[in-house]
């Protein structure tokens, strides 16, 4: 199974951000970014090398040739301030369950949104 240690980070001076991506065997794409500890980007994304922001993309392309983001939270498609072991855990979850895990996350968001609508 793939893990955080399989990510190969590069630093882009122009945007002052560390980034890496990795595609699992089942096609799910993980995108992981972070700023430096003393940089403004660390506030938004995480502080390299301790915490990171992670996004996951569905393997299927839409009509425009883009991948759809998997909703990792009820109100956001990304998870910020994730430690490396949490990203490894998320990778393993998607490796084992793939589409079933994505379907669960989509259902959790839909349920959350419906509860918001019902409360107003």
N, C-alpha and C positions, 0 to 999 in steps of 0.2 A: 504494500500500500504506500501511496505517496504521502509525504508529510511536509511540514514547514521547511525542513532542511533541504528539500528538493528545489525550493525557490532560489533563483539566482538574481539578487538585487543589483541594480545599477543606480547611480546617482546622476540626476540631470541638473546641472548648474543653472540652466536658464529658468527652471521652475522650482529649484531648490527642494527637490523631492526624491526620495528613494522609491523604486517601484520594481515589481516582479510579477510575472504571470505564469500560470501553469495549467495545462489541460490534463484532466484526468482521463483514464482509459475509456470511460463512458462518454466523454465529450464535454463534460461540465468544465467551464473555464473559471479559474480563480484569478482575480486581480487583487494585488496587495500593495498598499502604498503607505508611506510614512514621511514625516518631516524630521529634521534634526532636532535634538532636544532643545536647543537654544533658538529655534526658528519659529516664526509665526505659523508655519504649516503644521507643527506638532500639535497646536491647539485644535485643528480641524481633523487631522488624520491619525495621529499617534506619533510617538517619539521613537525613531530608529535608535537602537536595535531592540527596544523593549516592548513597544506596543505599535499596532498597525490597524489600518482600516482595510476591510476585506469586502469584496463584491464577488458574486457568483453569477455566471451567465449560462443560460440554457444552451444545450448543444445545437438545437434547431435554429435555422436562420429564418427570419421573417421575410415578408415580400420585398423588403428593401435590402436584403442581404445582411441584416444586422441580427445580433443575438439579443434575446430578451433577458433583462436582469431578473434574477430570482429574488423575491421579497424576503430578506433575511430578518426583518423586524415588522411589527405591526404598522409602523408609520414611516419606515425608511427601507430602502433596498440594500443599504450597506450597514456593516457593523464597525463602529470605530473603537479604538483603544483595546484591541484584542491582543492578548499575549500569544506567543508562538504556539503553545500547547493547545490553545483554544482553536486556532486556525487548523492545526493538525486534526483535531477532533472533528471540525466541520468538514474537512476533506474526507475523512474516513466515513462520516455519515453519508456524504454524497456518493462516495465510491460504493458503499454497501446498498443504499436505498435509492439513489438517483432520482428518478421521476416521482417515485412515491413520496420521498421527502419533500421535493418541490411542491407536489400537490398538497401536502399537509401544510406547508408554509403559506401557500396561496389561500387555502381554506381558513387558516387562522386569521389572515389579514381581512378576508371577506367578512368573517364573523365579527371582528373588531369594528370594521367600518359600518356594518349593519347595526351594531349596538350604538354607535355614535349617532346614526340617523334616527334610530328609535328613541333616543334620549332627548331629541330636540323636537 
